[in-house]
Amino acid sequence: MSNERWLVLLEQLSFYGTKSVIITGGEPLLRRGLHELARGIKQIGMRVTLSTNGTFKDRLAPIMPFVDDIGLPIDGHTHETNAVMRRGSINHFAKVLGTIKHVQETYPSTKLTVRTVISAKNKDSVPLIGGALKQFGIDPSRLRWKFYQISPEGTRHDETVNGGWMVSREVFDDVMNRVREQNPEFKDITCLPVEKSIKRYLLLDPAGNALVLGPDAQGFPTQILIGDLVADFDLVAEELQRSKYFPTDITHGV
């Protein structure tokens, strides 16, 4: 949709009580005019989070004045482990470290969240990521570090479940304990186990379809299509509010 149509839709959602928007993807910085969209969202009065993969540092300048919180991912303490998690993107590690440091130095008033997904492929590397951040000159006192138990929600459901990626809640909790023990300088650490993803987000796809996260037959989060907000906003908004998986955490994103 055009920026103008997105802003009409988001203003309607604001009337219903939406206070925060996460701009994500794919990679959102590939969208032309993204800074204009973010500026419009701020003018509506919403809080803006930008979730980007960290490889487009040179595209940040136009949008950052309209961003309250930026999320950047790092999933391993070495090029190799991070590349496994990034599905082969060997250049991501150095680029995202550079972007994290750039954000700290250039946009000190913007809240910075480093995001790490914990899977069977990187669980032993995760507690060492803090050391890699500090070695690169990144200040642990000026960021939030957020951890996610890997979830099969999305297009890679079967690969994630059957390809040796999943970790149990016990393993996830053990990794989190090691993270805290080995990284005492990082004071702002939060974690999101799989089950807490359910009812957490109202998702809007590029066409304006509204989806929520509910459990599949195995209890894993899955996207549930509610309807096309653009075609019939009032009807779909009513369906959303009737859904038992409609997100109700008003503090999320703050």
C-alpha positions as CSV (number, residue, x, y, z in Angstrom):
1,M,0.0,0.0,0.0
2,S,1.0,3.6,-0.4
3,N,2.2,5.6,2.6
4,E,-1.0,7.6,2.5
5,R,-3.2,4.5,2.7
6,W,-1.1,3.1,5.5
7,L,-1.5,6.3,7.5
8,V,-5.3,6.3,7.0
9,L,-5.4,2.7,8.3
10,L,-3.1,3.4,11.3
11,E,-5.1,6.5,12.2
12,Q,-8.2,4.3,12.3
13,L,-6.3,1.8,14.5
14,S,-5.2,4.7,16.8
15,F,-8.9,5.5,17.3
16,Y,-9.4,2.0,18.6
17,G,-6.5,2.4,21.0
18,T,-3.3,1.3,19.2
19,K,-0.4,3.2,20.7
20,S,2.7,1.5,19.2
21,V,3.8,0.4,15.7
22,I,6.7,-1.9,14.9
23,I,8.0,-1.4,11.3
24,T,9.5,-4.7,10.3
25,G,9.8,-7.0,7.3
26,G,11.5,-8.6,5.4
27,E,13.8,-5.6,5.5
28,P,11.9,-2.4,5.9
29,L,14.7,-0.1,4.9
30,L,14.3,-1.4,1.3
31,R,11.0,0.5,1.1
32,R,11.1,3.8,-0.6
33,G,9.8,6.7,1.4
34,L,9.9,4.8,4.7
35,H,11.0,7.9,6.6
36,E,7.8,9.7,5.4
37,L,5.7,6.9,6.7
38,A,7.4,7.0,10.1
39,R,7.0,10.7,10.3
40,G,3.3,10.3,9.6
41,I,3.0,7.7,12.3
42,K,4.6,10.0,14.8
43,Q,2.2,12.8,13.8
44,I,-0.7,10.5,14.6
45,G,0.8,10.2,18.0
46,M,2.1,6.6,18.0
47,R,5.4,5.2,19.2
48,V,7.6,3.9,16.4
49,T,9.9,0.9,16.6
50,L,12.1,0.1,13.6
51,S,13.2,-3.6,13.4
52,T,15.9,-3.8,10.8
53,N,18.6,-6.5,10.0
54,G,21.4,-3.9,10.5
55,T,23.0,-4.2,7.0
56,F,21.8,-0.8,5.7
57,K,23.4,1.6,8.1
58,D,23.6,4.3,5.3
59,R,19.8,4.3,5.0
60,L,19.1,5.1,8.6
61,A,19.6,8.9,8.6
62,P,16.3,9.9,7.1
63,I,14.1,7.7,9.4
64,M,15.9,7.9,12.7
65,P,14.4,11.3,13.8
66,F,11.0,9.5,13.8
67,V,12.1,6.3,15.6
68,D,11.7,5.8,19.3
69,D,13.3,2.3,19.5
70,I,15.5,0.5,17.0
71,G,15.9,-3.3,17.1
72,L,19.0,-4.9,15.7
73,P,19.7,-8.7,15.5
74,I,22.8,-10.6,16.4
75,D,22.6,-14.3,16.9
76,G,26.2,-15.6,17.5
77,H,29.5,-14.4,18.9
78,T,31.4,-15.2,15.7
79,H,30.9,-14.7,11.9
80,E,30.3,-18.4,11.5
81,T,27.7,-19.0,14.1
82,N,25.8,-15.8,13.3
83,A,25.8,-16.8,9.6
84,V,24.2,-20.1,10.5
85,M,21.4,-18.3,12.2
86,R,21.1,-15.7,9.4
87,R,20.8,-18.5,6.9
88,G,24.2,-18.0,5.2
89,S,24.6,-14.2,5.5
90,I,28.3,-14.3,6.3
91,N,28.7,-10.5,6.0
92,H,26.0,-9.8,8.6
93,F,28.1,-10.1,11.7
94,A,30.5,-7.2,11.0
95,K,27.8,-5.0,9.5
96,V,25.4,-5.3,12.4
97,L,28.1,-4.7,15.0
98,G,29.0,-1.6,13.1
99,T,25.4,-0.5,13.0
100,I,24.9,-1.1,16.7
101,K,27.9,1.1,17.5
102,H,26.8,3.7,15.0
103,V,23.4,4.0,16.6
104,Q,24.9,4.4,20.1
105,E,27.2,7.1,18.9
106,T,25.0,8.9,16.4
107,Y,21.5,8.5,17.9
108,P,22.0,8.4,21.7
109,S,18.5,9.4,22.5
110,T,17.0,6.5,20.6
111,K,16.3,3.4,22.6
112,L,18.4,0.5,21.3
113,T,17.4,-3.1,21.6
114,V,19.8,-5.9,20.5
115,R,17.7,-9.0,19.6
116,T,19.0,-12.6,19.9
117,V,17.1,-15.7,18.9
118,I,18.1,-18.9,20.8
119,S,18.0,-22.2,18.9
120,A,19.8,-25.5,19.0
121,K,22.2,-24.2,16.4
122,N,23.6,-21.3,18.5
123,K,22.7,-22.0,22.1
124,D,26.4,-22.4,23.2
125,S,27.4,-19.2,21.3
126,V,24.7,-17.0,22.8
127,P,26.3,-16.4,26.2
128,L,29.5,-15.2,24.5
129,I,27.8,-12.5,22.4
130,G,28.1,-10.0,25.2
131,G,31.9,-10.3,25.0
132,A,31.8,-9.7,21.2
133,L,29.7,-6.6,21.7
134,K,32.1,-5.2,24.3
135,Q,35.2,-6.1,22.3
136,F,33.8,-4.0,19.4
137,G,33.4,-1.0,21.7
138,I,29.6,-1.2,22.3
139,D,28.5,0.1,25.7
140,P,26.3,-2.6,27.5
141,S,24.8,0.1,29.8
142,R,23.1,1.8,26.8
143,L,21.1,-1.0,25.3
144,R,18.4,-3.5,26.0
145,W,19.2,-7.1,25.2
146,K,16.2,-9.2,24.3
147,F,16.1,-12.9,23.8
148,Y,13.6,-15.0,21.9
149,Q,13.1,-18.8,22.0
150,I,13.1,-19.8,18.3
151,S,9.5,-20.1,17.0
152,P,8.3,-22.1,14.0
153,E,5.7,-19.3,13.2
154,G,5.9,-18.2,9.6
155,T,7.0,-19.7,6.2
156,R,9.8,-21.8,7.7
157,H,7.6,-23.7,10.1
158,D,8.4,-27.2,8.8
159,E,12.2,-26.5,8.4
160,T,12.3,-25.1,11.9
161,V,10.5,-27.9,13.6
162,N,12.1,-30.8,11.6
163,G,15.5,-29.3,10.9
164,G,17.1,-29.4,14.3
165,W,16.5,-25.8,15.3
166,M,14.0,-26.1,18.1
167,V,15.0,-25.9,21.8
168,S,12.8,-26.8,24.8
169,R,11.8,-24.2,27.4
170,E,14.3,-25.9,29.8
171,V,17.2,-25.3,27.4
172,F,16.0,-21.8,26.7
173,D,15.9,-21.0,30.4
174,D,19.4,-22.6,30.9
175,V,20.9,-20.4,28.2
176,M,19.3,-17.4,29.8
177,N,20.8,-18.3,33.1
178,R,24.3,-18.5,31.5
179,V,23.7,-15.2,29.7
180,R,23.1,-13.4,33.0
181,E,26.0,-15.1,34.8
182,Q,28.5,-14.4,32.1
183,N,27.3,-10.9,31.2
184,P,26.8,-9.0,34.5
185,E,27.5,-5.6,32.7
186,F,24.2,-6.0,30.7
187,K,21.6,-4.9,33.2
188,D,18.6,-4.6,30.9
189,I,17.9,-8.2,29.8
190,T,14.5,-9.5,28.8
191,C,13.3,-12.8,27.3
192,L,10.4,-14.1,25.3
193,P,9.7,-17.8,25.4
194,V,7.6,-19.3,22.6
195,E,4.3,-19.4,24.5
196,K,4.4,-15.7,25.3
197,S,4.3,-14.9,21.6
198,I,0.6,-16.0,21.4
199,K,-1.7,-13.0,21.7
200,R,1.3,-10.6,21.6
201,Y,1.0,-9.0,18.2
202,L,-1.6,-7.6,15.8
203,L,0.2,-8.2,12.4
204,L,-0.6,-6.2,9.3
205,D,0.8,-7.6,6.0
206,P,1.7,-5.3,3.0
207,A,-1.8,-5.4,1.7
208,G,-3.5,-4.5,5.0
209,N,-4.7,-7.9,6.0
210,A,-4.9,-8.3,9.8
211,L,-3.6,-11.4,11.5
212,V,-3.1,-12.5,15.1
213,L,-0.9,-15.1,16.7
214,G,-2.6,-18.2,18.1
215,P,-1.5,-21.8,18.8
216,D,-1.4,-24.5,16.2
217,A,-2.2,-28.1,16.9
218,Q,1.2,-28.5,18.6
219,G,0.9,-25.4,20.6
220,F,3.4,-23.4,18.5
221,P,2.5,-19.8,17.5
222,T,0.8,-19.6,14.1
223,Q,-0.6,-16.7,12.1
224,I,-4.4,-16.5,12.0
225,L,-6.0,-14.4,9.3
226,I,-8.8,-12.2,10.6
227,G,-9.6,-10.2,7.4
228,D,-8.8,-7.3,5.1
229,L,-8.8,-4.1,7.1
230,V,-8.6,-2.0,4.0
231,A,-11.7,-3.6,2.3
232,D,-13.9,-3.4,5.4
233,F,-12.3,-1.8,8.5
234,D,-15.3,-1.8,10.8
235,L,-16.2,-5.4,10.2
236,V,-12.7,-6.7,10.6
237,A,-12.1,-4.5,13.7
238,E,-15.1,-6.1,15.3
239,E,-13.9,-9.6,14.3
240,L,-10.5,-8.7,15.8
241,Q,-12.0,-7.7,19.1
242,R,-14.0,-10.9,19.3
243,S,-10.9,-13.0,18.6
244,K,-9.6,-14.8,21.7
245,Y,-6.1,-14.2,20.4
246,F,-6.5,-10.4,20.1
247,P,-3.5,-8.8,21.8
248,T,-4.4,-6.9,25.0
249,D,-1.0,-6.0,26.5
250,I,-1.2,-2.2,26.4
251,T,2.4,-1.9,27.7
252,H,3.9,-3.8,24.7
253,G,6.3,-1.7,22.7
254,V,6.9,0.8,25.5
